Amino acid sequence: MLGSKHQNMKTIYSLLIPMFFLIACGSTENQSDDSESSDSTIIETKVQESKIVYEEIVYSADSVEMIGFLVFDANNSEPKPGILVVHEWWGHNEHSRNQARKLAEIGYVALAVDMYGDGKQAKHPQDAGKFAGMVMSNLEGAKARFEAAYQVLASNQNTDPEKIGAIGFCFGGSVVLTMANSGMNLDAVAAFHSGVQLPVMPNENLKAKVLVCNGEDDPMVPAEQVLAFKDAMDAAGADYKYISYPGVVHAFTNPGADSLGAKFNLPLAYDENADRASWEEMELLFSSTFK
């Protein structure tokens, strides 16, 4: 059993390491933030009794059609801060949509982003690694996809376009940190169980406040990478907070992590306490930023 687990750990690292290698070898030159706005189409709208409105929106960039999930409280007509939500490496699924719903319930307009296109989801870690690597090995394309989602959110009549943040999980955490480091016009970003060895490390272009919440025992985020990330943040003079939760491993915000970990023999596990504590930290970040 131990040999099998070790072999599967080797498998996951073999997927992650090439992905990060591809990321590191991609262009890291800052792209202009003056990208043209992408057209978008609402294809479905649903309203709950609480007046939380869900809109499934199709938008495009980088020659790809993407499916976003926009959520807001229709009872509050005032423009509200907008938050982009970037999915785990499994793709745009119910986990990221649920986070968007939770954000809407506490007063934000949230858009669950589709970084893979066509709402594509991975059923196996090999597919997840392939999808994530294809996006992040093409940094210019990744920025175009993120910028397109940004424009959809910022242009919505319920959103205050001067107040935009982002959160991301796993792959999505690496995405939002990379976009912030690239100088994207984000006020604050929060990354959960996120990689910190990024294609664009923290530098003078970083404008956003940053929160990173990771498991202290997450083997996918080695201590030496955490130290290098913190050193880069300090050198950049960044406004940031890095939290490590003892005894916590990867994917701790996803209630489905236990079954995925068991299915693929991977170090994935939901942790209710870390999930709740990290969400509260995110709420503090945004409330202090958008006060």
ChimeraX attribute file (.defattr): number of C-alpha atoms within 10 A of each C-alpha:
attribute: neighborCount
match mode: 1-to-1
recipient: residues
	/A:1	7
	/A:2	7
	/A:3	8
	/A:4	10
	/A:5	14
	/A:6	12
	/A:7	13
	/A:8	16
	/A:9	18
	/A:10	13
	/A:11	14
	/A:12	18
	/A:13	15
	/A:14	13
	/A:15	19
	/A:16	21
	/A:17	14
	/A:18	15
	/A:19	21
	/A:20	19
	/A:21	16
	/A:22	19
	/A:23	23
	/A:24	18
	/A:25	14
	/A:26	16
	/A:27	15
	/A:28	16
	/A:29	10
	/A:30	16
	/A:31	15
	/A:32	11
	/A:33	13
	/A:34	7
	/A:35	12
	/A:36	11
	/A:37	17
	/A:38	16
	/A:39	12
	/A:40	18
	/A:41	14
	/A:42	14
	/A:43	10
	/A:44	11
	/A:45	13
	/A:46	11
	/A:47	14
	/A:48	10
	/A:49	6
	/A:50	10
	/A:51	14
	/A:52	17
	/A:53	19
	/A:54	23
	/A:55	18
	/A:56	18
	/A:57	19
	/A:58	22
	/A:59	24
	/A:60	20
	/A:61	21
	/A:62	15
	/A:63	10
	/A:64	13
	/A:65	18
	/A:66	24
	/A:67	25
	/A:68	28
	/A:69	23
	/A:70	28
	/A:71	30
	/A:72	29
	/A:73	25
	/A:74	16
	/A:75	10
	/A:76	13
	/A:77	11
	/A:78	12
	/A:79	15
	/A:80	23
	/A:81	24
	/A:82	29
	/A:83	30
	/A:84	27
	/A:85	32
	/A:86	30
	/A:87	27
	/A:88	27
	/A:89	23
	/A:90	22
	/A:91	25
	/A:92	27
	/A:93	17
	/A:94	12
	/A:95	19
	/A:96	25
	/A:97	23
	/A:98	14
	/A:99	22
	/A:100	27
	/A:101	24
	/A:102	16
	/A:103	23
	/A:104	24
	/A:105	17
	/A:106	11
	/A:107	14
	/A:108	25
	/A:109	28
	/A:110	32
	/A:111	33
	/A:112	31
	/A:113	32
	/A:114	27
	/A:115	32
	/A:116	24
	/A:117	24
	/A:118	16
	/A:119	16
	/A:120	16
	/A:121	18
	/A:122	18
	/A:123	11
	/A:124	13
	/A:125	18
	/A:126	14
	/A:127	15
	/A:128	20
	/A:129	22
	/A:130	17
	/A:131	21
	/A:132	25
	/A:133	22
	/A:134	17
	/A:135	21
	/A:136	27
	/A:137	21
	/A:138	16
	/A:139	26
	/A:140	18
	/A:141	18
	/A:142	21
	/A:143	26
	/A:144	23
	/A:145	26
	/A:146	22
	/A:147	22
	/A:148	24
	/A:149	29
	/A:150	25
	/A:151	18
	/A:152	22
	/A:153	26
	/A:154	22
	/A:155	13
	/A:156	14
	/A:157	12
	/A:158	21
	/A:159	23
	/A:160	18
	/A:161	17
	/A:162	14
	/A:163	19
	/A:164	27
	/A:165	25
	/A:166	29
	/A:167	29
	/A:168	27
	/A:169	28
	/A:170	24
	/A:171	24
	/A:172	28
	/A:173	28
	/A:174	26
	/A:175	32
	/A:176	28
	/A:177	31
	/A:178	25
	/A:179	26
	/A:180	27
	/A:181	24
	/A:182	25
	/A:183	19
	/A:184	23
	/A:185	19
	/A:186	22
	/A:187	21
	/A:188	27
	/A:189	27
	/A:190	30
	/A:191	28
	/A:192	28
	/A:193	28
	/A:194	27
	/A:195	25
	/A:196	26
	/A:197	20
	/A:198	19
	/A:199	25
	/A:200	23
	/A:201	21
	/A:202	26
	/A:203	18
	/A:204	13
	/A:205	15
	/A:206	25
	/A:207	19
	/A:208	25
	/A:209	19
	/A:210	24
	/A:211	22
	/A:212	24
	/A:213	25
	/A:214	28
	/A:215	23
	/A:216	18
	/A:217	17
	/A:218	23
	/A:219	14
	/A:220	21
	/A:221	19
	/A:222	14
	/A:223	13
	/A:224	10
	/A:225	15
	/A:226	17
	/A:227	12
	/A:228	14
	/A:229	19
	/A:230	18
	/A:231	13
	/A:232	15
	/A:233	21
	/A:234	14
	/A:235	12
	/A:236	16
	/A:237	13
	/A:238	19
	/A:239	14
	/A:240	17
	/A:241	15
	/A:242	14
	/A:243	14
	/A:244	18
	/A:245	19
	/A:246	12
	/A:247	11
	/A:248	21
	/A:249	22
	/A:250	27
	/A:251	27
	/A:252	29
	/A:253	23
	/A:254	21
	/A:255	15
	/A:256	14
	/A:257	19
	/A:258	18
	/A:259	14
	/A:260	19
	/A:261	16
	/A:262	12
	/A:263	10
	/A:264	15
	/A:265	18
	/A:266	21
	/A:267	22
	/A:268	22
	/A:269	22
	/A:270	20
	/A:271	21
	/A:272	13
	/A:273	13
	/A:274	20
	/A:275	18
	/A:276	13
	/A:277	13
	/A:278	24
	/A:279	19
	/A:280	11
	/A:281	17
	/A:282	22
	/A:283	15
	/A:284	12
	/A:285	19
	/A:286	22
	/A:287	11
	/A:288	10
	/A:289	16
	/A:290	15
	/A:291	5
